[in-house]
């Protein structure tokens, strides 16, 4: 059974863009925490060609109820034409950490 929390994955070409964009999500309390990992190499199909790019992977911790707003904000701020925004449920986790995640995003939930 899931906790009602999510980890959202996205990528950016430049670490500075990732930091600027993801800081906004934390400031708006749409995310409790973000982590930026990399660089890494991505190989993918794009507009009929196989592309290779250096990117940073970003992990965003949030609540399921906030995902629509997080997705909208991230899409608006993201420099990619089609950003990767993929959410997976947190099935289990350290209870104090999950409480912290919920407390840090509580201000964004409707009353």
N, C-alpha and C positions, 0 to 999 in steps of 0.2 A: 504494500500500500504506500502510495506516494505521500510526501509531507505537505504538498501544496507549494513547494518551492521548486525553482528551476535553475539550471545552468544554461545560459545562452552562449552559443559560440558565434564569433564573427572574426573576420580578418581585415587587415589594413595593409597597404603597401608601405606606409611610413609610420614609424613608432610615434612621431610627434602628432600626427593626425589622430592616431588611436588614443593617445593620452588626452588630447584636447576634447575629443568627442566623448570618450568614456567618463571623463571627469564631470561633464555635464549630466550624465545619467546618475552619478553618485550625488552631485549637488542637488538634483531634483528628487532625490530619494527613490528613484526608479530602480536603483541597484544598491545593494548594501556594500558590494565589493566588486572590483574588477581586477583581473590579472592579465598582464601582457607578456606573452612568451615568444621568444624567437630572437632572431629571424629564423625562418624555415623556408623550404622550397615547396611551392605548389605547382602541380602540373594539371592542366585542365583544358577542356574544349571551350572555345569562345569564338563565336561568329565564324564557324567553319574551319577553324585552325586549332592545332594543339599549341598551347601557350605554356611558358614556364615563367614563374615570378617568385621573387623573394617577398615574403609577407611576415607579419607578426600575427600570432593567434591570440585571440582575446576571449577570456572566460568571464562571464557576467553572472553574478549571483543575484537572483530576484525572486519575487513571488509570482505564482501563476496568474493571480488577479491583475498584476501590473503589466503582464506581457503585451497586451494590445498597445498601451501607451508607450512602453519601452520600444517596441517594434516601430511605431510611428516616428518617435523621436530619433531613433537610430537611423531609420531610412532617410529622414529629412537631413540629418547632419553628415551622413556617410558620403565620402567622395566617389564610391563605386556606383556605376549605373545600376547594377544588380548585386547588392551586398548579400553576403551569406549571413543569414540570421536564422539559426537553428536552435531550438530549445529542447532540452531533455529533462525529464523530471528527476528530482532528487528522491530516490526511493527510501533511503535511510541515511542517517548521519549523526554526528556528535550532537546530542540534545542541546548543550549550551551554545554551540555554534549556530544551530538552526534557530534558537530563540533570538540570538543576536541578529541574525539575518532578518527575521520578522520585525524586531524592534526598530532596526535601522531603515526599514522601508514602510513602516506603519504610517508615516506622515503623508504618504502618497495615495493611500487608500481612501475611497469616499467614505464619509461618515455615515 
